[in-house]
Amino acid sequence: MNDEDNMVKIFINSLKLRAKNENLPLKTIYDEEALRYQVAAGLYPWSTAESIMHYTRRSSLPSLPQTLHELSITFDNGELFRYSCCGSSIFNGCVRDTDGNSISLW
């Protein structure tokens, strides 16, 4: 493996890691990383990177909860850590009434 191949591999891994862990638009992530890895970005353009970044982000998310109660469990389990503001989760809890209806508190 030559230096260019190695740089592209590092670039791709960086794109995948950020797509998985950050809630920024994928194009923004690509553009920021392209500034850091200019040679690799020339060899691995956005048109190529976009699909792997979408796949990585989609794979990193839990399945869509069917109820508000399931959504609260997903938050409580820390599976939606990326949805926060100022270092705090946007989710505060879930309340169920005696009929089993749930409401989420944001």
Order of alpha helices (4+ residues) and beta strands (2+ residues): alpha-alpha-alpha-alpha-alpha-beta-beta-beta-beta
